[in-house]
Amino acid sequence: MSTQEIVVLTDISLITAVVQRGIGDTIVEAASEGGAQGATIYYGRGTGMRERLGILGLAVEVEKEIVNILVANDQIDQVFEKIYTAGKLDTPGMGIVYVTPVEKAATHVPKELLAKLERA
């Protein structure tokens, strides 16, 4: 085992947005405005309600973009709201956003930031 110290993050959560194809970049931009540092976008195909919606009889697209964003727990509400608004998730068939607690995660944390956090 290596002697390298691992910095474990424990105060984070995963925000996941499942949205219509082509909306992923909009979601990432909105999350960045809310304070998120980055995101992962991948594609999926779902099943479920495919019935026609609305007066115009528009069909819900089955191909989706899934956006995963790790955020500090104190940023959850702000980022979540930005995603919900930007994705127009109050419209039927546009998608869903949800938060999952993360027990622990590890990544590179610059020494300057660690020193700053230890002083706080």
N, C-alpha and C positions, 0 to 999 in steps of 0.2 A: 504494500500500500504506500502511496506517496505521502510525503510530509507536507504537501501543499495544503494550506488552510482553505476550506470551502466556506464562502459566505452564503448562508442560507437565508432566504427571504421568507418571512412567515405572515406578513401583513398585506397580502395581495389576493386578488380575486380575478377570475377569468370572466370576461363579458363576451358572450357569443351572440352574433346576429346572423340569422338565416334570412336572406333577402333575395329579391328578384335578381336575376342575372343582369349585370351592368350597373348595379347600385353599389357594389362593394367599395369602389374608390370614393364615392360620396360618403359612405359610412366611415371610412378611414380618415378622411379630411375632417369630418365632424368630431370624431373621437380625438384627433390631434388638437382641435380647438378647445376641447374639454380638458386637455392635459395629458392625454395618452401619449406614450413615447413611440409606439410602433404597433404593427398588426400583422397577422397572417391571414391571407385570403386563399381559399381553395373552393373547388366546385363540387357540387353534389346534385343528386337527383332524388327527389322525395316522392312519397306516396301519401295519399290521404284525400282530402276534399278536392276534387277536380271539377266540381259542378260549376256551371256557368253562374257568374255573379252580375248583379246590377241590371239596369234597364237595357243596356246595350248588349248584354249577353257575352261579356268578355270572359275568355277562359283564363284560368290561373296557370301560369307557366310552371312546369314541373322542374326545370333546371334552375338550381339556386346557387348563390354565392354564400359561403360560410365565412364569416369574419371573426377571428379570435383575437382578443385584446387583453393583455395582462395589465392590470392597474393596481395602484396602491388602494387600500381599503377606504382611505379618506377621499378618493377621487371617484368612487363608484357612482354616486348619484349624479354628479355633474356630467360624466362621460355617458352614462346610461341615457340621460335626458337628451343630450346632443344627438346620440344615435337614433333614438326614437323619433325625434323631430325630423332629422335629415332623411331618414328612411321612409317617412310618411307611414309609420307603422300603425297609425290610427285608421288606416284605410284597409278594408277587408282584402285579404289575399296578398298583401305586400310583404309579410314576413313576421318574424318574432325576434325578440331580444331577451336574453336571460343572463343571470349572474350565477356563477358556480364558485364556492369558496375553494381556495387552493391551500392545501396543508403546508407545503413547502416547495420552494423552487431555488435553483442556483444558477447564477450567471456571473460574468465578470462585472465587478463593481470597482470603479477607479479608487485608488487609495485616498485621493483627495476627498472624495465624497464620503468614504468611510470615516475619515478623521473628522469631517464636518458633522456627521451624524453622531459620533461619539461625544462631541462637545455639546450637542443640543440636549 
